């Protein structure tokens, strides 16, 4: 409701805001949202934690790209694990946040953010494989490096984020 009150009343506007805040990995394939079509005068009133949970909202039609974007925004620099956990419970999104956090913890086991977030959420069984995006959809991967053939995964997150 807060996002809608601030003018971010559609998934497209939320995705546009995420792109503006540094989530450039996910393009707008249809070219339907430009910065001109998104009202940004109140963007600072919506935190990155709130934006992440909005992108993961069960109130919008299902979209794998939006779930992936929400997963990336969960890990924005400066986000609070306790703030995200609280919002996830309030918005009934704790199951999807738990799933994404478990993937993040697999990819970045040394990042304390993911384990803190997992500890603040109830345990859930993994969803059906066809329900939520696979681990590989939340990361950038290499097939070859300077060392030759190897797989290196890096969690996709916004860069140069303008925190709300």
C-alpha positions in Angstrom: 0.0 0.0 0.0 2.9 2.4 0.8 4.4 1.8 -2.7 1.1 2.5 -4.4 0.6 5.6 -2.3 4.0 6.8 -3.6 3.0 6.2 -7.2 4.6 2.8 -7.6 1.3 1.1 -8.2 2.3 -1.4 -10.9 5.0 -4.1 -11.2 6.5 -2.2 -14.2 7.0 0.9 -12.1 8.6 -1.1 -9.3 10.9 -2.8 -11.8 11.8 0.7 -13.3 12.7 1.9 -9.8 14.9 -1.1 -9.2 16.7 -0.4 -12.5 17.2 3.2 -11.5 18.7 2.1 -8.2 21.4 0.1 -9.9 19.8 -3.2 -10.9 20.9 -2.9 -14.5 21.3 -6.7 -15.1 17.7 -7.1 -15.9 16.6 -5.1 -18.9 13.1 -4.2 -19.9 12.7 -6.6 -22.8 9.5 -5.1 -24.1 10.8 -1.6 -23.8 7.6 -0.6 -22.0 9.1 1.3 -19.1 11.3 4.3 -19.5 12.5 6.6 -16.7 10.1 9.2 -18.2 7.1 7.0 -17.4 8.0 6.4 -13.8 7.3 9.2 -11.3 10.4 9.4 -9.1 9.9 12.5 -6.9 9.0 10.3 -3.9 11.4 7.4 -4.6 13.5 8.1 -1.5 10.5 7.3 0.7 10.6 3.6 -0.4 13.6 1.8 1.1 15.5 -0.9 -0.8 14.1 -3.4 1.7 10.6 -2.3 0.9 11.3 -2.4 -2.8 12.6 -5.9 -2.6 9.5 -7.2 -0.8 7.2 -5.3 -3.2 8.9 -7.0 -6.1 8.4 -10.4 -4.4 4.7 -9.6 -3.6 2.2 -12.3 -4.1 -0.3 -9.6 -5.0 1.1 -9.2 -8.5 0.8 -11.6 -11.4 3.5 -14.2 -11.4 6.7 -13.1 -13.0 10.0 -15.0 -12.9 11.9 -11.8 -13.8 10.3 -9.8 -11.0 11.2 -12.6 -8.5 14.7 -12.5 -9.8 14.8 -8.7 -9.4 13.4 -9.0 -5.9 16.1 -11.5 -5.0 18.8 -9.1 -6.3 17.3 -6.2 -4.4 17.2 -8.3 -1.2 21.0 -8.2 -1.2 21.4 -4.5 -1.8 24.2 -2.9 0.2 22.9 -1.6 3.5 19.8 -3.8 3.7 19.0 -5.0 7.2 18.2 -8.8 7.5 15.9 -8.0 10.4 14.1 -5.3 8.5 13.6 -7.7 5.5 12.4 -10.5 7.7 9.9 -8.2 9.4 8.5 -7.0 6.1 8.4 -10.5 4.6 6.3 -11.7 7.5 4.0 -8.6 7.3 3.5 -9.1 3.5 3.2 -13.0 3.7 6.3 -13.3 1.5 8.5 -15.2 4.0 8.4 -18.4 2.0 9.8 -16.9 -1.1 12.3 -14.8 0.9 13.5 -17.9 2.7 14.0 -19.7 -0.6 16.0 -16.9 -2.1 18.1 -16.5 1.1 18.9 -20.2 1.1 20.1 -19.8 -2.5 22.1 -16.7 -1.6 23.7 -18.6 1.3 24.7 -21.4 -1.0 26.4 -19.0 -3.4 27.9 -16.7 -0.8 28.4 -18.9 2.3 30.8 -16.3 3.8 28.3 -13.4 3.5 26.7 -13.1 7.0 23.6 -11.3 5.6 22.1 -14.6 4.2 22.6 -16.6 7.4 21.2 -13.8 9.5 18.1 -13.6 7.3 17.6 -17.3 7.3 17.8 -17.4 11.1 15.1 -14.7 11.3 12.6 -16.6 9.1 10.7 -19.8 9.8 12.0 -22.9 8.1 10.3 -24.0 4.9 10.6 -27.0 2.6 12.0 -26.1 -0.8 9.3 -25.3 -3.3 8.5 -27.5 -6.3 11.3 -27.1 -8.8 9.0 -25.4 -11.4 7.5 -22.9 -9.0 10.4 -20.5 -8.4 13.4 -19.6 -10.5 16.4 -22.0 -10.3 19.6 -20.9 -8.5 21.3 -20.2 -11.8 18.7 -17.4 -12.5 19.9 -15.4 -9.5 23.6 -15.4 -10.4 26.0 -14.5 -13.1 28.2 -17.5 -14.1 31.4 -18.0 -16.0 32.3 -21.2 -17.9 35.9 -20.2 -18.5 38.3 -18.1 -16.4 42.0 -17.3 -16.5 42.4 -20.7 -14.8 40.7 -22.5 -17.7 37.4 -24.2 -17.6 35.6 -23.6 -14.3 32.3 -22.3 -13.0 32.3 -19.2 -10.9 29.0 -17.9 -9.6 28.4 -14.3 -8.4 25.1 -13.2 -6.8 23.4 -10.5 -8.9 22.8 -7.3 -6.9 22.3 -3.7 -7.7 25.4 -1.5 -8.1 25.7 2.1 -7.1 22.4 1.9 -5.2 20.7 5.1 -4.2 19.3 3.9 -0.9 15.8 5.0 0.0 
